[in-house]
Amino acid sequence: MENHGAVMKILLDYNADVRFMTCTTANFLFSRFILVYERMAGADVMKGVHKFTPLILAACEGLTDFYECLLEAGADPNIPDDFGLLPIEIAAFENRRKDVEILLRVTSRIPSVHDWSVDGVLTYVKSSSTDQDDPVYTMNLAELKLEGNKAYNKKDYSTAVKLYSVAIMNTDSGDATLLSNRSLCFIKMGEGDKALVDAEACRALHPYWPKACFRQGAAHMLLKDYEKACDAFLDGLKLDPANAEMVNALRESLNSLKVSRATSELSELCLARKNVMQD
């Protein structure tokens, strides 16, 4: 299917069920970008979740067809990710010349890039990414995964996130395991929003993987969205009924939901009594 961005925008305008479309079209680009567009529908495309804006996700995944649609919807190309990289820099890091050409027209000039042209940006990012002081960018995919796992085992979660992030950028078709690993690191770091972004992207890539459901549920628990956590863990149990960890997680989420609702009801009752007394 050509011109994915325009088609998706029209379908969203008519409230189409985008999850169903992903399955019926069997289009991998749709499934990879579905989370972005769901967040765009009725959301602020300039902000996204923390600094994981739709435009940054498009740059990371190399979804060139979506740039124009995102920009027309008001996406800001000058918002960096959590590592301080703009969408144009992410695209240049992946040597996506066409992407850089599109983003160059709308991105504010980066002071440190003396030659503000497509070749200038590509050269600048290439020289920056091969900095001898940071060997991460010279590692291959297998090395990044191995070192990321080592960092996680040492509880050096920020280093693990960096390694997994570079590894994710080096994959063309997406890697659910890397997303799952990075989501877990964000959970350990208490970064619920970021953990949820990766968990949902992981599940979009691998919808029948129980671990993807577990990551999603864990992220919702961290965000205290206990109802959605219950739904995610329940989905995981449907896929793996004998998973004891999932059973315990579902039980915990149900208890948390019960307590949360009881607390909310008590607060409402106290407020109602206070209002009556004031009247």
Rosetta blueprint (number, residue, H / E / L):
1 M L
2 E L
3 N L
4 H H
5 G H
6 A H
7 V H
8 M H
9 K H
10 I H
11 L H
12 L H
13 D H
14 Y L
15 N L
16 A L
17 D L
18 V H
19 R H
20 F H
21 M H
22 T H
23 C H
24 T H
25 T H
26 A L
27 N L
28 F H
29 L H
30 F H
31 S H
32 R H
33 F H
34 I H
35 L H
36 V H
37 Y H
38 E H
39 R H
40 M H
41 A L
42 G L
43 A L
44 D L
45 V L
46 M L
47 K L
48 G L
49 V E
50 H L
51 K L
52 F E
53 T L
54 P H
55 L H
56 I H
57 L H
58 A H
59 A H
60 C H
61 E H
62 G L
63 L L
64 T H
65 D H
66 F H
67 Y H
68 E H
69 C H
70 L H
71 L H
72 E H
73 A L
74 G L
75 A L
76 D L
77 P L
78 N L
79 I L
80 P L
81 D L
82 D L
83 F L
84 G L
85 L L
86 L L
87 P H
88 I H
89 E H
90 I H
91 A H
92 A H
93 F H
94 E L
95 N L
96 R L
97 R H
98 K H
99 D H
100 V H
101 E H
102 I H
103 L H
104 L H
105 R L
106 V L
107 T L
108 S L
109 R L
110 I L
111 P L
112 S L
113 V L
114 H L
115 D L
116 W L
117 S L
118 V H
119 D H
120 G H
121 V H
122 L H
123 T H
124 Y H
125 V H
126 K H
127 S H
128 S H
129 S H
130 T L
131 D L
132 Q L
133 D L
134 D L
135 P H
136 V H
137 Y H
138 T H
139 M L
140 N L
141 L H
142 A H
143 E H
144 L H
145 K H
146 L H
147 E H
148 G H
149 N H
150 K H
151 A H
152 Y H
153 N H
154 K L
155 K L
156 D L
157 Y H
158 S H
159 T H
160 A H
161 V H
162 K H
163 L H
164 Y H
165 S H
166 V H
167 A H
168 I H
169 M H
170 N L
171 T L
172 D L
173 S L
174 G L
175 D L
176 A H
177 T H
178 L H
179 L H
180 S H
181 N H
182 R H
183 S H
184 L H
185 C H
186 F H
187 I H
188 K H
189 M L
190 G L
191 E L
192 G H
193 D H
194 K H
195 A H
196 L H
197 V H
198 D H
199 A H
200 E H
201 A H
202 C H
203 R H
204 A H
205 L H
206 H L
207 P L
208 Y L
209 W L
210 P H
211 K H
212 A H
213 C H
214 F H
215 R H
216 Q H
217 G H
218 A H
219 A H
220 H H
221 M H
222 L H
223 L L
224 K L
225 D L
226 Y H
227 E H
228 K H
229 A H
230 C H
231 D H
232 A H
233 F H
234 L H
235 D H
236 G H
237 L H
238 K H
239 L H
240 D L
241 P L
242 A L
243 N L
244 A H
245 E H
246 M H
247 V H
248 N H
249 A H
250 L H
251 R H
252 E H
253 S H
254 L H
255 N H
256 S H
257 L H
258 K H
259 V H
260 S H
261 R H
262 A H
263 T H
264 S H
265 E H
266 L H
267 S H
268 E H
269 L H
270 C H
271 L H
272 A H
273 R H
274 K H
275 N H
276 V H
277 M H
278 Q H
279 D L
